[in-house]
Amino acid sequence: MKLVTWNIQWGLGCDGKVDLARIVDDARSFCDADVFCFQEISHGFAPHDGHEDQPARLASLLPGYAAIFRPAVEMRDGNGRPQVFGNMILSRLPVLQVTSHMLPWPATEVRSMQRQALEVVVATDAGPIRVTTCHLEYHSHEHRQAQVGRLRELYEDAVKRAWLAFRDATDGPYRTLPAAIGSIVCGDFNIEPHDPVYAQMQQPFPSDVPPFVDAWTARHGAIPHPPTTGVADHVQWPQGPHSRDYIFVSEDLAGRIVDVSVDGATTASDHQPLAMTLAA
């Protein structure tokens, strides 16, 4: 299984042009992924998307992939037309389940917006894998801390739910899926490796639930995580290259990691894409 995560900044490249075809071309050239996880997809916010239906456009650019978009932000303009901004997963593996999780949005005096995590369960040769992509708040440590806490709660609940004896084999909405062999949480966390929230994500659970590990560290050890922002866009990121995008895997998947890499060359977004390959 190959996965790519990328904050595509609604297709806005470092040249100032919005080009979703370039995003898909660069993503596929970097890694012919089975699952693409994109953040910052826009529709109805004209300054970003120019009135283009970006979820539909990305789906058309990746035929053969199940295209799943869920908004973090959903508004209406003055004429009642939808305005949405959120996360998208495109999978050529069979999708067994889709869940959209709204993340905590503390009432603090800071510029912020609603954040969301999009979760799918995909079927792989080794068994079902839970994949969640997210984009955490940029402007507030308190928000990110609460959001990572919620991501951990959601994961812990899912693992414990799979341990239950209850099973429903009907074709109705109570149907239970086979237990996932592991979980992936990826995206733009807006944290650097020295941030306490990075450590928080990987803290042990007070039960037998496998903890999360940074896939890069699991594969490459002490080699520093390559930068994923500030590589080519020095206007938005005057602090220079640094890391804020990650792939975390549950410890039961760590032994399956074959490779983790960052594309440091593309300038199609202000972020760089990450790829991971898991063995069957």
C-alpha positions in Angstrom: 0.0 0.0 0.0 1.3 3.4 -1.0 0.0 6.6 0.5 0.7 10.3 -0.1 -0.3 13.2 2.1 -0.1 16.8 0.9 -1.5 20.2 1.9 -2.1 21.5 -1.6 -3.1 25.0 -0.6 -6.1 24.8 -3.0 -3.6 24.2 -5.8 -1.8 27.6 -5.3 1.8 27.1 -6.4 4.8 29.2 -5.5 4.4 30.9 -8.9 1.0 32.3 -7.8 -1.0 30.1 -10.1 -3.8 27.8 -9.0 -3.3 24.5 -11.0 -4.9 21.3 -9.7 -3.7 19.3 -12.8 -0.1 20.2 -11.8 -0.8 19.1 -8.2 -2.0 15.7 -9.4 0.8 15.3 -12.0 3.5 16.1 -9.3 1.8 13.9 -6.7 1.7 10.9 -9.1 5.2 11.5 -10.4 6.4 11.5 -6.8 4.5 8.3 -5.9 1.9 6.2 -7.7 -0.1 6.1 -4.5 -3.1 3.9 -3.7 -4.4 6.6 -1.4 -4.0 10.3 -1.8 -4.8 12.5 1.2 -5.1 16.2 0.3 -5.8 19.1 2.7 -7.1 22.6 1.9 -9.6 21.8 -0.9 -11.9 24.7 -1.7 -15.3 25.3 -3.5 -17.2 28.5 -3.4 -14.4 30.7 -1.9 -13.7 32.5 -5.1 -10.4 34.1 -4.0 -9.1 30.6 -3.6 -10.8 28.4 -6.2 -12.0 31.0 -8.7 -15.5 29.4 -8.6 -14.1 26.0 -9.6 -15.6 22.9 -7.9 -12.2 21.6 -6.6 -13.5 18.3 -5.2 -15.1 17.4 -8.5 -12.0 18.6 -10.4 -9.7 16.4 -8.4 -12.0 13.4 -8.8 -11.9 13.9 -12.6 -8.1 14.1 -12.6 -7.8 10.8 -10.7 -10.2 8.4 -12.6 -10.3 5.0 -11.0 -10.1 6.5 -7.5 -13.0 6.7 -5.1 -13.1 10.4 -4.3 -14.2 11.4 -0.8 -14.4 15.1 0.2 -15.8 16.4 3.6 -15.8 20.0 4.6 -14.3 21.4 7.8 -15.9 24.7 7.0 -19.3 24.9 5.4 -20.9 28.3 4.9 -23.3 30.1 2.5 -22.5 33.3 0.6 -24.9 36.2 0.4 -26.8 34.4 -2.4 -27.1 31.2 -0.5 -24.5 29.3 -2.5 -22.4 26.8 -0.6 -18.8 27.6 0.4 -16.8 24.7 1.6 -13.2 24.1 2.6 -11.8 20.9 3.9 -10.0 17.6 3.3 -10.1 14.9 0.6 -9.1 11.3 0.3 -8.9 9.6 -3.1 -8.4 5.8 -3.0 -8.1 3.1 -5.6 -8.3 0.6 -2.8 -11.9 -0.5 -1.9 -13.3 1.9 0.7 -15.3 0.1 3.4 -16.3 3.1 5.6 -16.2 6.9 5.7 -16.4 9.1 8.8 -16.1 12.8 9.1 -15.0 14.0 12.6 -15.3 17.6 13.6 -12.4 18.5 15.9 -12.4 20.8 19.0 -12.7 24.5 18.3 -12.0 26.2 21.7 -13.7 29.6 22.2 -10.4 31.6 22.5 -9.6 35.1 21.3 -7.5 34.0 18.3 -8.0 33.8 14.5 -9.3 30.3 13.9 -11.7 28.2 12.0 -13.4 24.8 12.4 -11.1 21.9 11.8 -12.0 18.3 10.7 -10.5 14.9 10.3 -11.6 12.7 7.4 -11.4 9.0 8.1 -11.8 6.0 5.7 -11.3 2.3 6.2 -9.7 0.8 3.1 -9.3 -2.9 2.2 -5.7 -4.0 1.6 -4.2 -7.4 0.9 -3.1 -7.6 4.5 -6.5 -6.5 5.9 -8.5 -3.3 6.6 -6.5 -0.2 7.4 -8.0 3.0 9.0 -6.6 6.1 7.3 -7.4 9.6 8.7 -6.2 12.9 7.3 -6.4 16.2 9.1 -5.4 19.9 9.0 -4.9 21.3 12.5 -5.3 24.9 13.5 -2.3 27.2 12.6 -2.8 30.1 14.9 -3.3 28.4 18.3 -1.2 25.9 20.4 -4.3 25.4 22.6 -6.4 24.4 19.7 -3.8 22.0 18.3 -3.4 20.4 21.7 -7.2 19.8 22.0 -7.4 18.6 18.4 -4.6 16.0 18.9 -6.3 14.9 22.1 -9.5 14.3 20.1 -7.6 12.4 17.4 -6.2 10.1 20.0 -9.6 9.6 21.6 -11.2 8.7 18.3 -8.4 6.2 17.5 -8.5 4.6 21.0 -12.3 4.2 20.8 -12.0 2.6 17.4 -9.5 0.1 18.6 -11.5 -0.8 21.7 -14.7 -1.0 19.6 -13.0 -3.7 17.5 -12.4 -5.7 20.7 -16.1 -6.0 21.4 -17.8 -9.4 21.1 -20.9 -7.8 19.3 -21.0 -8.5 15.6 -23.7 -7.8 13.0 -23.4 -9.6 9.7 -26.5 -8.0 8.1 -26.4 -5.6 5.2 -27.9 -2.8 7.3 -26.3 0.2 9.1 -25.5 -1.8 12.2 -23.1 -4.0 10.2 -19.7 -4.3 11.8 -16.6 -4.3 9.8 -13.6 -6.7 10.2 -11.1 -5.2 12.7 -8.5 -3.0 11.2 -5.0 -4.3 11.3 -3.7 -0.7 12.1 -4.3 3.0 11.7 -2.7 5.9 9.9 -3.2 9.6 10.8 -1.6 12.0 8.4 -1.7 15.6 7.3 -0.8 19.1 8.2 -0.4 19.2 12.0 1.1 22.7 12.1 3.6 21.5 14.7 7.4 21.1 14.6 9.2 18.1 16.0 10.2 20.0 19.2 6.5 21.0 19.9 5.0 19.3 22.9 2.0 18.4 20.8 4.2 16.2 18.6 5.2 14.2 21.7 1.5 14.2 22.8 0.5 12.5 19.6 2.9 9.6 20.4 2.2 9.2 24.1 1.3 5.6 25.3 -2.3 4.8 26.0 -3.4 3.6 29.5 -4.5 0.3 27.9 -3.2 -2.2 25.4 -4.0 0.1 22.5 -0.9 0.4 20.3 0.6 4.0 20.5 1.3 6.1 17.4 4.8 6.5 16.1 6.1 9.0 13.5 6.5 6.9 10.3 9.6 8.8 9.3 11.3 8.0 12.6 10.2 4.4 12.5 11.9 4.0 9.1 14.9 6.4 9.4 15.7 6.5 13.1 17.6 9.6 14.2 17.8 11.2 10.7 15.9 14.5 11.0 12.5 14.8 9.4 13.0 16.7 6.1 11.3 20.1 5.9 7.7 20.1 4.5 7.2 23.9 4.4 9.3 27.0 3.7 11.3 25.0 1.1 10.3 27.1 -1.9 7.8 29.7 -0.5 9.8 32.1 1.5 7.1 34.8 1.6 4.6 32.8 3.7 7.4 31.0 5.6 10.1 33.6 6.3 11.5 31.4 9.0 12.8 29.1 6.3 12.5 25.3 5.8 10.9 23.3 8.6 8.6 20.3 9.2 4.9 20.5 10.1 3.4 17.6 8.0 3.6 14.0 9.2 2.4 10.5 8.8 1.8 8.8 12.1 1.1 5.0 12.2 -0.1 2.8 15.0 2.8 0.7 16.3 1.2 -2.5 14.9 1.9 -1.1 11.4 5.4 0.2 12.0 7.0 -3.1 11.1 5.4 -3.0 7.7 6.9 0.4 6.7 9.1 -0.1 3.6 9.8 3.5 2.9 8.9 7.1 3.9 10.0 10.1 1.8 9.4 13.8 1.2 9.4 15.4 -2.2 11.6 18.5 -1.7 11.5 19.6 -5.4 7.9 20.4 -6.2 6.8 24.0 -6.0 3.1 23.3 -6.8 2.1 24.2 -3.2 3.7 26.0 -0.2 3.9 22.5 1.4 5.8 19.4 0.2 4.2 16.0 -0.1 5.1 13.0 2.0 4.9 9.4 0.8 4.8 6.1 2.7 4.9 2.5 1.4 3.7 -0.4 3.6 4.4 -4.0 2.9 1.5 -6.4 2.5 
